Amino acid sequence: MDRDFKYNHLYVVPLAKDADGERPARRLTAGTFHVTSFDWSPDGRTLVFAHQPDPTINTGFVERDLATVPADSGAVTPLVTWAGVDDTPRFSPDGAWVAFVSDGGRPERVGLGDLYVVPAAGGEPRRLADTPDRNATLLGWSADGTELFATEAVRTTRQVLAVPVDGSPTRQLTTFDGVVGSVAFDRATAWMAYTFEDLDTPEEVYLGPVGGVERTRLTSVNAALPRPPMGRTELLTWTAPDGLKIDGLLTYPVGYEPGRAYPLILQIHGGPAGVFSQRFTGAPGIYMTQVFAQAGYAVLRPNPRGSTGYGKDFRYANVRDWGFGDYEDLMAGVDTVLAMGVAHPDSLAVMGWSYGGYMTSYVVTRTDRFKAASMGAGLPNLISMVTTTD
């Protein structure tokens, strides 16, 4: 293994050129650690940053700490050093606190992202209220310093959340049937701009009041693009044999005729803590849903146990159980589509990428109902995977 690591470090560069017409960079951090994210204090005197011992992927899953450094160079001061991953530090508007995402002092390889605050001068971190999935992406603070804003998967959607710093329950600021992304707030955090897409509409930029339901579309960058006929997509929910409720997205073939049974593709996502969301089904991807729909296939994209968006317990439900409970979730989804009369039982196929590739290779050892299978970037041998990949 290559151990000649190339570490990320912090530098500052003046915007104004010096007398020689240059912008000389000044290095702030040095040593055998890898900086992953950072934020400036409001007064510009300090930077807070997340760092891990080396740049490898595996290390990033289990170990990352927070520290501060003066913006004019100086000694690095540890801020949060407990076990596990601490990331995305953000100064409060008054510079007195730092918010961050953490697994709470215990490495959680499956993924756990709770919101914490800690005094910027050092002290004991304090955990805030749970978010629906406990897997938040921190955006920043409200202008008055009373709340944190975050985004998170909520079932098959992605929403904006507000998490009060006083420990009060989390509020969901958006409730759209689709995916909100690239969120940016005005200085007063009264308005937010964001991208939005749903199953039938590609991404555009929108503007709306924070916490309000009304919104204005600001762009139409995709309006002029020709769009071929598309198969409609609906959200299904079915019950696994053990009683667990499972969601999935079913895309019908273009020109679907009720009463006619079509070939069905079961598509399994990666992760396993991935999720199929209500994104535009005509968008590019590893597997092009609408290409299959145009070719006359129905496509089922389930979110079996282990998926993101359904809470920690659901996400952890297939730990050390790959190919068992999750397999039953997938087969119950196929049975649901067959019972709807949409699919033909003799024309089933299965495909998936990464963990989805693993499950594809596993599925064909447990059933012969699928007439074709495609394993993408799969890992059929977990033992050799541990010793040959990072």
matplotlib code that plots the C-alpha trace (Angstrom):
import matplotlib.pyplot as plt

x = [0.0, 1.2, 2.0, 3.5, 0.3, -0.5, -2.2, -4.6, -3.6, -4.9, -3.4, -4.5, -4.1, -4.6, -7.1, -5.0, -1.7, 1.5, 4.0, 5.4, 2.0, 1.8, -0.5, 1.8, 0.1, 0.8, 0.5, -1.4, -1.2, 1.4, 2.0, 0.7, -3.0, -5.5, -7.8, -11.3, -13.4, -13.1, -14.9, -13.9, -14.9, -17.1, -14.3, -11.9, -9.3, -9.7, -10.4, -12.0, -11.3, -11.9, -9.0, -8.2, -4.9, -4.5, -6.4, -7.6, -11.3, -11.5, -10.0, -12.6, -15.3, -14.1, -11.8, -12.0, -11.5, -11.9, -9.3, -8.8, -5.9, -5.4, -5.9, -2.5, -0.7, 0.0, -0.5, -3.3, -5.6, -7.7, -11.4, -13.1, -11.0, -13.2, -13.4, -15.3, -16.1, -16.6, -17.1, -18.4, -17.6, -19.5, -19.1, -22.1, -22.9, -21.3, -18.3, -19.0, -20.0, -19.1, -21.7, -20.7, -21.9, -20.8, -21.4, -21.1, -17.7, -18.2, -17.2, -20.3, -19.3, -22.9, -23.3, -24.6, -24.7, -26.2, -25.9, -23.8, -22.6, -19.4, -18.0, -15.5, -13.0, -13.3, -15.6, -18.0, -20.0, -23.8, -26.0, -29.1, -32.5, -32.5, -33.3, -35.6, -32.9, -30.0, -27.8, -27.9, -25.8, -25.1, -25.8, -25.1, -26.7, -29.7, -28.8, -29.9, -27.9, -30.9, -31.1, -29.0, -30.1, -29.5, -30.7, -31.5, -33.2, -36.8, -38.0, -37.8, -37.5, -34.8, -35.8, -34.5, -34.6, -34.2, -32.7, -33.0, -29.8, -31.8, -32.6, -36.2, -37.5, -36.4, -38.7, -39.0, -38.9, -39.8, -42.3, -42.0, -42.4, -39.0, -35.4, -34.1, -30.4, -27.7, -29.4, -28.1, -29.5, -29.6, -27.7, -30.8, -31.7, -35.2, -35.0, -33.4, -32.4, -32.2, -32.4, -35.5, -36.4, -39.1, -39.9, -41.1, -39.2, -35.4, -33.5, -34.1, -33.3, -36.1, -36.4, -38.7, -39.1, -37.5, -40.3, -42.8, -44.6, -44.6, -41.7, -40.6, -38.8, -35.8, -34.4, -35.6, -32.3, -33.9, -37.1, -35.7, -34.3, -36.3, -37.9, -39.0, -42.0, -41.4, -42.8, -44.7, -43.3, -45.2, -44.3, -45.3, -45.2, -45.4, -45.0, -42.0, -42.6, -41.6, -44.0, -41.5, -42.9, -40.8, -41.0, -40.1, -40.4, -42.1, -41.5, -44.0, -43.0, -43.6, -47.1, -48.1, -51.5, -53.4, -54.0, -50.9, -48.0, -44.5, -40.9, -39.7, -36.3, -35.5, -32.8, -30.9, -29.1, -25.6, -24.6, -26.3, -27.1, -28.1, -31.6, -33.8, -35.3, -37.9, -35.4, -36.0, -36.2, -34.8, -31.5, -28.2, -27.0, -25.3, -28.6, -30.9, -34.4, -36.2, -34.0, -35.4, -38.9, -38.6, -37.5, -40.7, -39.5, -41.1, -38.4, -38.7, -36.3, -36.8, -35.4, -34.9, -33.8, -30.4, -31.4, -31.0, -34.0, -36.0, -34.2, -31.2, -33.0, -34.0, -30.5, -28.9, -31.4, -29.3, -26.0, -24.3, -27.5, -26.8, -28.8, -31.5, -33.9, -33.0, -33.5, -37.0, -37.8, -36.8, -38.7, -41.8, -41.5, -41.4, -44.4, -46.3, -45.7, -46.7, -49.9, -50.7, -50.6, -47.9, -45.1, -44.9, -43.5, -41.5, -39.8, -37.9, -34.4, -32.2, -29.3, -27.4, -24.2, -21.7, -23.9, -26.6, -24.1, -23.5, -27.2, -27.6, -25.0, -26.7, -30.2, -29.4, -28.1, -31.5, -34.0, -34.2, -37.1, -34.9, -34.0, -31.1, -28.8, -26.2, -23.8, -22.1, -19.0, -20.1, -18.3, -19.3, -16.6, -16.6, -13.5, -11.3, -12.9, -11.5, -8.0, -7.8, -9.7, -9.8]
y = [0.0, 3.5, 5.4, 8.5, 10.4, 13.8, 15.7, 18.6, 21.6, 25.2, 28.2, 31.8, 34.0, 37.8, 39.1, 42.2, 41.8, 43.0, 45.5, 42.8, 42.0, 38.6, 37.1, 35.1, 32.1, 31.6, 28.1, 27.7, 24.0, 21.3, 17.8, 14.2, 15.0, 15.6, 18.6, 17.8, 20.9, 24.3, 27.6, 31.2, 32.8, 35.9, 38.3, 36.6, 35.8, 32.0, 29.0, 25.8, 22.7, 19.0, 16.6, 12.9, 11.1, 10.2, 10.7, 7.1, 6.4, 3.9, 6.3, 8.9, 6.5, 6.1, 8.9, 12.7, 15.5, 19.3, 21.9, 25.7, 27.7, 31.5, 33.0, 34.8, 31.4, 29.9, 26.8, 24.4, 24.0, 20.8, 21.4, 18.0, 14.9, 12.0, 8.8, 8.6, 11.2, 14.9, 17.0, 20.2, 22.7, 26.0, 29.1, 30.7, 34.3, 35.7, 33.4, 31.9, 28.4, 25.8, 23.5, 20.2, 16.8, 13.8, 10.2, 11.1, 9.7, 6.2, 5.1, 4.2, 2.8, 2.4, 6.2, 8.3, 12.1, 13.9, 17.7, 19.1, 22.4, 23.1, 26.4, 27.8, 28.3, 24.6, 22.6, 19.7, 19.1, 19.1, 17.0, 18.6, 17.1, 14.1, 14.7, 12.2, 10.1, 11.0, 11.5, 15.3, 17.5, 20.8, 24.0, 26.6, 28.8, 31.1, 34.8, 35.1, 32.1, 30.2, 27.4, 25.2, 24.5, 21.1, 18.9, 15.2, 12.4, 11.9, 8.6, 9.2, 13.0, 15.4, 18.3, 21.3, 21.1, 23.6, 22.3, 24.6, 25.1, 25.0, 21.3, 21.8, 19.3, 19.5, 21.3, 20.4, 23.6, 22.0, 19.3, 19.0, 15.7, 15.7, 16.6, 19.9, 20.6, 23.3, 25.4, 29.0, 31.6, 35.4, 37.2, 37.5, 33.8, 35.0, 33.6, 30.6, 29.7, 26.0, 23.5, 21.3, 18.3, 15.7, 12.6, 14.5, 17.7, 18.3, 20.5, 24.3, 27.1, 28.3, 31.1, 31.1, 32.3, 30.2, 28.0, 29.1, 26.9, 29.4, 29.5, 31.2, 29.4, 31.5, 29.5, 27.5, 26.1, 22.8, 24.2, 24.3, 20.8, 18.3, 15.6, 12.3, 10.5, 9.3, 6.5, 7.7, 6.8, 6.2, 5.6, 2.1, 0.8, -2.9, -5.1, -7.5, -11.0, -9.8, -6.8, -4.1, -1.4, -0.9, 1.9, 1.6, 3.6, 1.9, 3.4, 2.2, 1.5, 4.3, 3.7, 1.5, -0.2, -1.3, -5.1, -5.9, -7.5, -6.2, -7.3, -6.0, -4.9, -5.0, -2.3, -2.4, 0.7, 0.8, 1.5, -0.4, 3.0, 4.5, 5.5, 5.9, 9.3, 11.2, 12.7, 13.4, 10.0, 11.4, 12.5, 10.8, 8.0, 4.6, 3.0, 5.2, 4.5, 6.1, 4.3, 1.1, 2.5, 3.5, 0.0, -1.4, -2.4, -1.5, -0.7, -1.2, 0.7, -0.4, 1.0, -2.2, -2.3, -0.6, 2.3, 6.0, 8.2, 6.0, 6.5, 4.9, 1.7, 1.0, 1.9, -0.5, -3.3, -5.2, -5.0, -8.4, -9.6, -8.9, -11.2, -12.1, -9.5, -7.2, -10.0, -10.6, -6.9, -7.0, -10.1, -8.8, -5.7, -7.9, -9.9, -6.6, -5.5, -8.9, -8.8, -5.4, -7.1, -4.8, -7.4, -10.8, -13.5, -15.1, -11.8, -10.6, -9.2, -7.9, -5.4, -3.3, -1.4, -1.9, -3.2, -3.5, -5.7, -7.8, -8.3, -9.1, -11.9, -13.1, -13.0, -15.4, -18.0, -18.0, -17.9, -18.7, -16.4, -13.8, -14.6, -12.0, -10.4, -7.6, -7.1, -3.6, -2.9, -5.8, -7.4, -11.1, -12.0, -9.9, -11.5, -10.7, -7.2, -6.5, -7.3, -5.8, -2.5, 0.6]
z = [0.0, -0.8, 2.4, 0.8, 1.6, 0.1, 2.9, 2.5, 4.6, 5.2, 3.5, 3.3, 0.2, 0.2, -2.4, -3.0, -4.9, -3.2, -4.6, -6.9, -8.3, -6.4, -3.9, -1.7, 0.1, 3.8, 5.2, 8.5, 9.2, 8.8, 9.9, 9.3, 9.2, 6.4, 6.5, 5.2, 5.9, 7.6, 8.5, 9.3, 12.6, 12.0, 13.0, 10.6, 13.3, 13.6, 11.4, 12.8, 10.8, 10.6, 10.1, 10.0, 10.4, 6.7, 3.4, 3.0, 2.6, 5.5, 8.0, 7.0, 8.0, 11.6, 12.7, 12.3, 14.9, 15.1, 15.9, 15.5, 14.2, 14.1, 10.6, 10.9, 11.6, 14.9, 17.0, 16.3, 19.3, 19.6, 20.0, 19.8, 20.1, 21.1, 19.1, 15.8, 13.1, 13.8, 10.6, 9.0, 11.7, 11.5, 13.7, 15.2, 14.1, 17.3, 17.1, 20.6, 19.4, 16.8, 15.4, 13.8, 12.7, 14.8, 15.6, 19.2, 20.2, 18.8, 15.3, 13.3, 9.9, 8.8, 9.1, 12.0, 11.8, 14.8, 15.3, 18.2, 19.4, 21.5, 22.9, 20.4, 23.3, 24.2, 26.4, 26.4, 23.2, 23.5, 21.3, 19.8, 19.0, 16.6, 13.0, 11.3, 9.8, 12.2, 9.1, 8.7, 6.4, 8.2, 6.3, 8.9, 11.6, 11.6, 11.6, 15.3, 16.4, 17.7, 15.1, 12.8, 9.3, 7.7, 4.9, 5.1, 3.3, 4.4, 2.9, -0.9, -0.6, 0.6, 2.8, 4.7, 8.5, 11.4, 14.6, 17.7, 19.7, 22.9, 22.4, 21.2, 18.6, 15.0, 12.5, 8.9, 6.8, 3.5, 2.6, -1.1, -3.0, -4.5, -3.8, -2.4, -2.9, -3.0, -0.3, 0.2, 2.6, 2.5, 5.3, 7.5, 6.8, 5.9, 2.4, 0.8, -2.7, -3.7, -6.5, -6.7, -8.8, -8.8, -10.7, -13.8, -13.6, -13.9, -11.5, -11.5, -9.0, -6.7, -4.1, -1.1, 2.4, 5.2, 6.6, 4.0, 1.4, -1.5, -3.9, -7.1, -9.9, -10.9, -13.8, -16.8, -18.0, -19.1, -20.6, -24.2, -24.2, -26.2, -24.1, -25.5, -24.1, -20.6, -18.5, -15.4, -12.0, -8.8, -5.2, -3.9, -0.3, 0.6, 3.6, 4.0, 5.5, 8.9, 8.8, 7.9, 5.6, 2.4, -0.2, -3.8, -7.0, -10.0, -13.5, -16.1, -19.7, -22.2, -23.6, -20.8, -21.4, -18.2, -18.3, -20.2, -18.4, -19.2, -18.5, -15.1, -14.1, -10.4, -9.8, -6.4, -5.1, -3.6, -0.1, 1.3, 2.9, -0.4, -1.3, -4.4, -4.2, -6.1, -8.5, -12.2, -13.9, -17.1, -15.5, -16.3, -14.1, -14.0, -15.1, -17.2, -16.0, -18.9, -21.4, -20.1, -20.0, -23.6, -24.5, -23.0, -19.5, -16.1, -13.5, -9.8, -7.5, -3.9, -0.7, 1.4, 5.0, 5.3, 3.1, 4.2, 4.8, 7.2, 10.5, 12.2, 13.2, 9.5, 8.3, 10.7, 10.1, 7.7, 9.5, 9.3, 7.5, 3.9, 1.6, 4.2, 5.4, 2.6, 0.1, 1.4, 1.1, -2.6, -3.4, -1.7, -3.9, -7.1, -5.8, -5.3, -8.9, -10.2, -8.1, -9.7, -13.1, -14.4, -14.7, -16.4, -14.0, -16.9, -17.9, -14.8, -14.7, -11.8, -11.7, -9.3, -8.6, -5.7, -2.8, -5.5, -7.5, -4.4, -3.9, -7.6, -7.3, -4.1, -5.5, -8.4, -5.8, -4.0, -6.8, -10.5, -11.1, -12.9, -16.5, -16.7, -14.1, -14.4, -11.5, -11.7, -9.6, -7.4, -4.5, -4.5, -1.9, 1.2, 2.6, -0.4, -0.5, 3.0, 2.0, -1.5, -1.3, 0.9]

ax = plt.figure().add_subplot(projection="3d")
ax.plot(x, y, z, "-o")
ax.set_aspect("equal")
plt.show()
